[in-house]
Amino acid sequence: MNSIQINEIDNVAVALHPIAKGEMIDASNGTLCAAEDIPQGHKTALKKIAEGEMIVKYGYPIGHALSDITAGMWVHTHNVKTNLSGEVEYSYHPNLTYPKPVTPETFQGYRRKDGRAAVRNEIWIIPTVGCVNDVAKTLVSENQDLVTGSIDGLYTFTHPFGCSQTGEDHGQTRKLLAALCRHPNAGAVLVLSLGCENLTHEQFLKELGEYDTDRVKFLTCQEVEDEFEAGREILKSLASYAGQFQREAIPVSDLVIGMKCGGSDGLSGITANPTVGRFSDLLIAQGGSTVLTEVPEMFGAEGFLMDRCESQEVFEKTAGMLNNFKDYFISHHEVVYDNPSPGNKQGGITTLEDKSCGCVQKSGTAPIVDEVGYGEQVKKHGLNVLYGPGNDLVSATALTAAGAHLILFTTGRGTPFGAPAPTVKIATNSQLANKKKGWIDFNAGTIVDGESIADCGRRLFDFVKEIASGKKTRSEEKGFREISIFKDGVVL
């Protein structure tokens, strides 16, 4: 089979392998001849599509034809345009399918004193302002000897903010950094300040709320003679505290798993994203939680999501999330649907609807139980949606701040970056998995060669348990960890 018609009402098929002009294309109702070369992941027309007629994929319109398209022709950006425009008034027609509950399996994780689970036991240095970034990096490099026993690592997450910000941006930075301090994978945290920044110690304490004084400690560089000596002493104390935790059997119902995609291609919605969706349903059936973000990549695929909201309240919160993000674009005089990226298009994604319908496959079939705000933590077990952009670093940071123990990141083109939480790279195609072994952790491209989505999802579930139990991701092996904070307003 060299192509797939995803839904029986689709009028296009997706090439599973490159198809040459004149080659016969496998279709559900027989075969047809390719009128043009069709790259892997790209679409071909299964029948004549008239100018203005809808292009249907995943059972949903993903745009309309700009000109007449004959059967076997390549269907892409040159002859398709989005149907999307501005805000949408959504209506709620609940259609809920709950995964059948099963007894949760276990992984080897850490149990924190407040009862939360963790998959890593690390020491984190959180700078409150960009001015101390290099101090934080030096403290990390000069104190690696403290990484002993059950301590999995010593890391810092630098950023350029914490000063010269106003209003909502200042609040988002404060909220995001405090959320990282609360993350369970951080067995201990050093909050590193300069002393004269807008993000004051008092503000940070108020944002952080109640905390364990043995687990979280503070250092203001302007208040000590030698910040490296003072930092060393604090890190020794934190290492002593973190070192008391040991791995133990913990039910997977305690896991919170983030889900996102980046560098997507035409196979993302066919292989890797449905695999993650299957994983999500398996985890939720066992009492666990997943988090879907990238709000702009839900535009045009709302039909997959809105009727799965668990209640009218969740529906209204989710509808507000979608339209608030559209307002964010419009307020900056930007085109709401200026997406997909050049790399997405090269991989076979034509319109935002095309991208979004593939993107939301990661959500599986479970009901949406809550909408989580930026910098806020997951509170409900089940499938959550998180306010955040499509940008890989910003959204992965937001997932970490929401409490995701690890992140499943599907990609058709590959990327080396890592978030503070372990970031599992899942290839949509075997060519990428074989080419970039130093980036890719899991290959879902096997579905093209016949593996079922159910089997691949189960294989991913087992792999996630390994990662949660201490197996390092490719980005962790290289020490690739970074954050990026969502920004909107001016810099003073």
C-alpha positions as CSV (number, residue, x, y, z in Angstrom):
1,M,0.0,0.0,0.0
2,N,1.5,3.3,-1.1
3,S,-1.3,5.7,0.2
4,I,-4.0,5.9,2.8
5,Q,-7.5,7.4,2.7
6,I,-7.9,8.3,6.4
7,N,-11.7,8.6,6.4
8,E,-14.1,7.0,4.1
9,I,-15.6,10.4,3.1
10,D,-12.2,11.9,2.3
11,N,-11.6,13.0,-1.3
12,V,-7.8,12.9,-0.9
13,A,-5.3,10.2,0.1
14,V,-1.9,10.6,1.8
15,A,1.2,9.1,0.2
16,L,2.9,6.7,2.6
17,H,5.9,6.6,0.3
18,P,7.0,8.8,-2.6
19,I,4.8,8.2,-5.6
20,A,6.1,8.8,-9.1
21,K,4.1,10.3,-11.9
22,G,2.4,7.4,-13.8
23,E,2.6,5.1,-10.8
24,M,-0.6,3.4,-9.7
25,I,-2.0,4.8,-6.4
26,D,-3.7,2.4,-4.0
27,A,-7.2,3.7,-3.1
28,S,-10.1,2.3,-1.1
29,N,-12.2,1.9,-4.2
30,G,-9.5,0.6,-6.5
31,T,-6.5,2.2,-8.1
32,L,-5.8,5.4,-10.0
33,C,-2.8,6.8,-11.9
34,A,-0.6,9.5,-10.4
35,A,-0.9,12.5,-12.6
36,E,2.2,14.1,-10.9
37,D,5.0,13.2,-8.5
38,I,3.5,12.9,-5.0
39,P,6.1,13.3,-2.2
40,Q,5.8,11.2,1.0
41,G,3.2,12.7,3.4
42,H,1.6,14.8,0.7
43,K,-2.0,14.5,-0.7
44,T,-3.4,13.3,-4.0
45,A,-6.9,13.7,-5.2
46,L,-9.0,10.5,-5.3
47,K,-11.6,12.0,-7.7
48,K,-12.2,15.2,-9.6
49,I,-12.5,18.2,-7.2
50,A,-14.1,21.3,-8.7
51,E,-12.9,24.9,-8.0
52,G,-14.3,26.0,-4.7
53,E,-15.1,22.5,-3.6
54,M,-14.0,21.4,-0.1
55,I,-10.9,19.3,0.3
56,V,-11.8,16.7,2.9
57,K,-9.2,14.8,5.0
58,Y,-9.8,13.1,8.4
59,G,-13.5,13.4,7.5
60,Y,-13.3,17.2,7.9
61,P,-12.8,20.1,5.4
62,I,-9.2,21.3,5.5
63,G,-9.7,24.0,2.8
64,H,-11.1,24.5,-0.6
65,A,-9.8,24.1,-4.1
66,L,-8.4,27.2,-5.8
67,S,-8.9,25.5,-9.2
68,D,-10.2,22.4,-10.8
69,I,-8.2,19.3,-9.6
70,T,-8.4,16.0,-11.4
71,A,-8.0,12.5,-9.9
72,G,-4.3,11.6,-9.3
73,M,-3.1,15.3,-9.1
74,W,-1.0,16.6,-6.2
75,V,-3.1,18.5,-3.7
76,H,-1.2,21.2,-1.8
77,T,-0.6,24.9,-1.2
78,H,-0.6,25.7,-4.9
79,N,-4.2,24.7,-5.4
80,V,-5.8,24.8,-1.9
81,K,-6.7,27.6,0.5
82,T,-7.8,27.7,4.1
83,N,-11.5,28.2,5.0
84,L,-10.7,29.9,8.3
85,S,-11.2,33.5,9.3
86,G,-11.8,35.1,12.7
87,E,-13.6,34.1,15.9
88,V,-16.1,31.3,15.9
89,E,-19.3,31.0,18.0
90,Y,-19.2,27.4,19.3
91,S,-22.1,25.3,20.4
92,Y,-22.0,22.4,22.8
93,H,-23.3,18.9,21.7
94,P,-21.7,16.5,24.2
95,N,-20.5,13.2,22.8
96,L,-18.5,11.6,25.6
97,T,-16.7,8.3,25.5
98,Y,-14.9,7.3,28.7
99,P,-12.0,4.7,28.5
100,K,-13.0,1.6,30.5
101,P,-11.1,1.8,33.8
102,V,-8.4,-0.8,34.5
103,T,-6.1,-1.4,37.4
104,P,-3.0,0.9,37.0
105,E,0.4,-0.5,36.3
106,T,3.4,0.8,38.1
107,F,6.7,2.6,37.4
108,Q,9.8,3.2,39.5
109,G,9.6,6.8,40.6
110,Y,10.1,9.1,43.6
111,R,7.4,9.9,46.2
112,R,7.7,13.4,47.5
113,K,6.8,14.4,51.1
114,D,3.6,16.1,49.9
115,G,2.5,12.9,48.3
116,R,3.2,13.8,44.7
117,A,5.1,11.5,42.4
118,A,8.2,12.4,40.4
119,V,10.1,10.7,37.6
120,R,13.4,12.5,38.2
121,N,15.2,13.6,41.4
122,E,17.1,16.7,40.3
123,I,18.4,19.9,41.8
124,W,17.2,23.0,39.8
125,I,18.6,26.5,39.9
126,I,15.9,29.0,38.9
127,P,17.2,32.5,38.0
128,T,14.6,35.2,38.7
129,V,16.3,37.6,36.3
130,G,18.5,37.2,33.2
131,C,21.3,39.2,34.8
132,V,22.3,36.1,36.9
133,N,22.2,33.6,34.1
134,D,25.9,33.1,33.9
135,V,26.2,32.9,37.7
136,A,23.6,30.1,37.6
137,K,25.5,28.3,34.8
138,T,28.8,28.5,36.7
139,L,27.2,27.2,39.8
140,V,25.9,24.2,37.8
141,S,29.3,23.5,36.2
142,E,31.3,23.9,39.4
143,N,29.1,21.7,41.6
144,Q,28.6,18.6,39.6
145,D,30.3,16.6,42.4
146,L,27.1,17.0,44.3
147,V,25.3,14.8,41.8
148,T,25.7,11.5,43.7
149,G,23.5,8.6,44.9
150,S,19.8,9.1,43.9
151,I,20.3,12.6,42.6
152,D,19.7,12.5,38.9
153,G,21.3,15.9,38.0
154,L,21.9,19.6,38.7
155,Y,20.5,22.0,36.1
156,T,19.6,25.6,35.5
157,F,17.0,27.1,33.2
158,T,18.1,30.6,32.1
159,H,15.9,33.2,30.4
160,P,16.2,37.0,29.6
161,F,13.3,38.2,31.7
162,G,12.5,39.1,35.4
163,C,13.2,42.8,34.9
164,S,12.1,45.6,32.5
165,Q,8.7,43.9,32.1
166,T,5.3,45.3,32.9
167,G,1.8,44.1,33.6
168,E,0.8,40.7,32.3
169,D,4.3,39.8,31.0
170,H,5.8,40.5,34.4
171,G,3.0,38.4,36.0
172,Q,3.5,35.5,33.5
173,T,7.2,35.4,34.2
174,R,6.6,35.3,37.9
175,K,4.0,32.7,37.7
176,L,6.0,30.5,35.3
177,L,9.1,30.5,37.4
178,A,7.2,29.8,40.6
179,A,5.5,26.9,38.9
180,L,8.9,25.4,37.9
181,C,9.9,25.7,41.5
182,R,7.0,23.5,42.5
183,H,7.6,20.9,39.9
184,P,7.9,17.4,41.5
185,N,10.9,16.4,39.3
186,A,12.9,19.0,41.2
187,G,13.9,17.3,44.5
188,A,15.4,20.6,45.6
189,V,15.5,24.2,44.2
190,L,17.8,27.2,44.5
191,V,16.1,30.4,43.5
192,L,18.8,32.8,42.4
193,S,18.3,36.6,42.3
194,L,20.3,39.6,41.6
195,G,18.7,42.0,44.1
196,C,17.5,45.0,42.2
197,E,15.2,43.4,39.6
198,N,11.5,44.1,39.1
199,L,10.7,40.5,40.2
200,T,11.4,41.1,43.9
201,H,12.0,38.5,46.5
202,E,8.7,39.5,48.2
203,Q,6.8,39.1,44.9
204,F,8.3,35.7,44.3
205,L,7.4,34.4,47.8
206,K,3.8,35.6,47.4
207,E,3.6,33.8,44.0
208,L,5.2,30.6,45.3
209,G,2.9,30.3,48.3
210,E,3.5,27.8,51.0
211,Y,6.7,25.8,50.5
212,D,9.2,23.4,52.2
213,T,12.1,25.5,53.5
214,D,14.4,22.5,53.3
215,R,13.5,21.9,49.6
216,V,13.5,25.5,48.3
217,K,16.2,28.0,49.2
218,F,17.1,31.5,48.0
219,L,20.3,33.4,47.2
220,T,20.4,37.1,46.4
221,C,23.8,37.8,44.7
222,Q,24.0,41.5,45.7
223,E,23.7,40.6,49.4
224,V,26.7,38.3,49.6
225,E,30.4,38.9,49.1
226,D,31.0,35.7,47.0
227,E,27.9,34.3,45.3
228,F,29.8,31.2,44.2
229,E,30.9,30.3,47.7
230,A,27.5,31.1,49.2
231,G,25.8,29.2,46.4
232,R,28.0,26.2,47.0
233,E,27.0,26.0,50.6
234,I,23.3,26.2,49.8
235,L,23.6,23.5,47.1
236,K,25.3,21.2,49.5
237,S,22.3,21.6,51.8
238,L,19.9,21.0,49.0
239,A,21.8,17.9,47.8
240,S,21.6,16.5,51.3
241,Y,17.8,17.0,51.2
242,A,17.3,15.6,47.7
243,G,19.5,12.6,48.3
244,Q,17.1,11.1,50.8
245,F,14.6,10.2,48.1
246,Q,14.8,6.7,46.5
247,R,12.9,5.2,43.6
248,E,9.9,3.0,44.5
249,A,6.9,1.4,42.8
250,I,4.3,4.1,42.0
251,P,1.0,3.6,40.1
252,V,0.9,5.2,36.7
253,S,-2.3,6.9,37.8
254,D,0.0,9.5,39.4
255,L,1.6,10.4,36.1
256,V,0.9,13.7,34.2
257,I,2.1,13.5,30.6
258,G,2.4,16.5,28.2
259,M,1.6,16.1,24.5
260,K,2.8,18.3,21.7
261,C,4.2,18.2,18.2
262,G,6.8,20.1,16.2
263,G,8.3,19.9,12.7
264,S,5.1,18.1,11.7
265,D,4.7,16.4,8.3
266,G,1.9,14.8,6.4
267,L,2.3,11.5,8.3
268,S,2.0,13.2,11.8
269,G,-1.7,12.8,11.9
270,I,-1.5,9.2,10.6
271,T,1.3,7.6,12.6
272,A,2.8,9.4,15.6
273,N,-0.1,11.6,16.7
274,P,-2.7,8.8,16.8
275,T,-0.1,6.7,18.6
276,V,0.1,9.3,21.3
277,G,-3.7,9.5,21.3
278,R,-3.9,5.8,21.9
279,F,-1.3,6.2,24.7
280,S,-3.4,9.0,26.3
281,D,-6.5,6.7,26.3
282,L,-4.5,3.9,27.9
283,L,-3.1,6.1,30.6
284,I,-6.4,7.8,31.4
285,A,-8.1,4.3,31.6
286,Q,-5.5,3.6,34.4
287,G,-6.3,6.9,36.2
288,G,-3.5,9.0,34.8
289,S,-3.6,12.5,33.2
290,T,-2.5,14.0,29.9
291,V,-2.2,17.6,28.7
292,L,-2.8,18.9,25.2
293,T,-1.5,22.4,24.3
294,E,-0.7,24.5,21.2
295,V,-4.0,26.3,21.0
296,P,-3.4,27.8,17.5
297,E,-3.1,24.2,16.3
298,M,-6.6,23.5,17.5
299,F,-8.0,26.1,15.1
300,G,-10.0,24.4,12.4
301,A,-10.2,21.1,14.4
302,E,-12.6,22.2,17.1
303,G,-15.0,19.5,15.9
304,F,-12.6,16.9,17.3
305,L,-12.5,18.6,20.7
306,M,-15.5,20.7,21.7
307,D,-18.2,18.0,22.0
308,R,-15.8,16.0,24.2
309,C,-15.8,18.6,26.9
310,E,-17.0,16.9,30.1
311,S,-19.5,19.6,31.1
312,Q,-20.9,22.9,30.0
313,E,-18.4,24.7,32.2
314,V,-15.4,23.0,30.7
315,F,-16.9,23.7,27.2
316,E,-17.2,27.4,28.0
317,K,-13.6,27.5,29.4
318,T,-12.3,25.7,26.3
319,A,-14.3,28.0,23.9
320,G,-12.9,31.0,25.7
321,M,-9.4,29.7,25.5
322,L,-9.7,29.3,21.7
323,N,-11.2,32.7,21.0
324,N,-8.9,34.5,23.5
325,F,-6.0,33.2,21.5
326,K,-7.5,34.4,18.3
327,D,-8.0,37.8,20.0
328,Y,-4.2,37.7,20.9
329,F,-3.4,37.4,17.2
330,I,-5.9,40.1,16.1
331,S,-4.7,42.6,18.8
332,H,-1.2,42.4,17.2
333,H,-2.7,42.9,13.7
334,E,-1.5,39.4,12.7
335,V,-3.3,36.9,10.5
336,V,-4.9,34.3,12.8
337,Y,-4.2,31.5,10.3
338,D,-0.7,32.4,9.3
339,N,0.3,28.7,9.7
340,P,1.6,26.1,8.9
341,S,5.4,26.8,8.8
342,P,7.6,26.3,5.7
343,G,8.9,23.0,7.2
344,N,5.3,21.8,7.7
345,K,4.4,22.6,4.1
346,Q,7.5,20.8,2.8
347,G,6.4,17.8,4.8
348,G,3.0,17.8,3.2
349,I,0.8,19.9,5.5
350,T,-1.3,22.4,3.4
351,T,-3.5,24.5,5.6
352,L,-4.0,25.1,9.3
353,E,-7.0,22.9,9.3
354,D,-4.8,20.1,7.8
355,K,-2.2,20.7,10.5
356,S,-4.8,21.0,13.4
357,C,-6.8,17.9,12.4
358,G,-3.6,16.0,12.6
359,C,-2.4,17.7,15.7
360,V,-5.4,16.9,17.8
361,Q,-5.2,13.2,17.1
362,K,-2.8,13.3,20.1
363,S,-5.9,13.8,22.4
364,G,-7.2,10.3,21.7
365,T,-10.9,9.8,22.5
366,A,-11.3,10.6,26.2
367,P,-13.4,13.5,27.5
368,I,-11.7,16.8,28.2
369,V,-12.0,17.4,32.0
370,D,-10.4,20.8,32.4
371,E,-8.8,23.9,30.7
372,V,-5.6,24.9,32.4
373,G,-4.3,28.5,32.3
374,Y,-0.7,29.4,31.4
375,G,1.6,28.9,34.4
376,E,-1.2,27.0,36.2
377,Q,-1.0,23.3,37.3
378,V,-3.2,20.4,36.3
379,K,-5.8,19.7,39.0
380,K,-8.0,17.0,37.5
381,H,-7.2,13.5,36.4
382,G,-7.9,12.8,32.8
383,L,-7.4,14.8,29.5
384,N,-6.7,18.5,30.0
385,V,-6.2,21.3,27.5
386,L,-3.6,24.0,28.3
387,Y,-3.4,27.6,27.1
388,G,-0.2,28.1,25.2
389,P,1.2,28.8,21.7
390,G,2.4,26.4,19.1
391,N,6.1,27.5,19.6
392,D,8.0,24.4,20.7
393,L,10.1,25.9,23.5
394,V,7.3,28.1,24.9
395,S,4.7,25.3,24.9
396,A,7.0,22.6,26.2
397,T,7.9,25.0,29.1
398,A,4.2,25.6,29.7
399,L,3.6,21.9,29.8
400,T,6.4,21.5,32.4
401,A,5.0,24.3,34.5
402,A,1.6,22.6,34.4
403,G,3.2,19.7,36.1
404,A,3.9,17.3,33.2
405,H,6.4,14.7,34.5
406,L,7.5,14.1,30.9
407,I,6.5,15.3,27.4
408,L,5.7,13.3,24.3
409,F,6.9,15.3,21.3
410,T,5.9,14.0,17.9
411,T,7.9,15.2,14.9
412,G,8.2,14.5,11.2
413,R,11.4,16.5,10.6
414,G,13.2,16.2,13.9
415,T,14.5,18.6,16.6
416,P,17.2,18.2,19.3
417,F,15.8,20.5,22.0
418,G,14.7,19.4,25.5
419,A,12.4,20.9,28.1
420,P,13.1,20.8,31.8
421,A,10.8,17.7,31.9
422,P,12.2,14.7,29.9
423,T,11.2,15.2,26.3
424,V,10.5,12.0,24.3
425,K,10.9,12.6,20.5
426,I,8.6,10.4,18.5
427,A,9.3,10.1,14.8
428,T,6.4,10.0,12.3
429,N,8.4,8.2,9.7
430,S,11.2,5.6,9.8
431,Q,13.5,7.6,7.5
432,L,13.8,10.3,10.3
433,A,14.2,7.7,13.0
434,N,17.0,6.0,11.1
435,K,18.7,9.3,10.1
436,K,18.6,11.1,13.4
437,K,19.2,8.4,16.0
438,G,20.8,11.0,18.3
439,W,17.5,12.9,18.4
440,I,14.7,10.3,18.1
441,D,13.6,8.2,21.1
442,F,10.7,6.2,19.6
443,N,9.7,5.4,16.0
444,A,6.0,5.5,15.1
445,G,6.8,5.3,11.4
446,T,6.4,1.5,11.7
447,I,2.7,2.1,11.3
448,V,3.3,2.8,7.6
449,D,4.8,-0.7,7.3
450,G,1.9,-2.4,9.0
451,E,2.0,-2.0,12.7
452,S,-1.4,-1.2,14.2
453,I,-1.9,2.1,16.0
454,A,-3.1,0.0,19.0
455,D,0.1,-2.0,19.1
456,C,2.3,1.1,18.6
457,G,0.4,2.9,21.4
458,R,0.9,0.0,23.7
459,R,4.6,-0.1,22.8
460,L,4.8,3.7,23.6
461,F,3.1,3.1,26.9
462,D,5.7,0.6,27.9
463,F,8.5,3.0,26.7
464,V,7.1,5.8,28.8
465,K,7.2,3.6,31.9
466,E,10.9,3.0,31.1
467,I,11.5,6.8,30.8
468,A,9.5,7.4,34.0
469,S,11.6,4.8,35.8
470,G,14.9,6.5,34.9
471,K,15.8,5.7,31.3
472,K,17.2,8.9,29.8
473,T,15.8,10.5,26.6
474,R,18.2,11.5,23.8
475,S,18.0,15.1,24.8
476,E,18.7,14.3,28.4
477,E,21.8,12.3,27.4
478,K,23.2,15.4,25.7
479,G,22.2,17.8,28.5
480,F,19.8,19.7,26.2
481,R,17.4,21.5,28.6
482,E,15.9,25.0,28.2
483,I,12.9,27.2,28.8
484,S,11.2,30.0,27.0
485,I,8.6,32.2,28.6
486,F,5.5,33.5,26.8
487,K,5.7,37.2,26.2
488,D,3.3,39.8,24.8
489,G,4.0,43.4,25.9
490,V,6.8,45.9,25.9
491,V,10.3,45.7,27.3
492,L,11.3,48.8,29.3
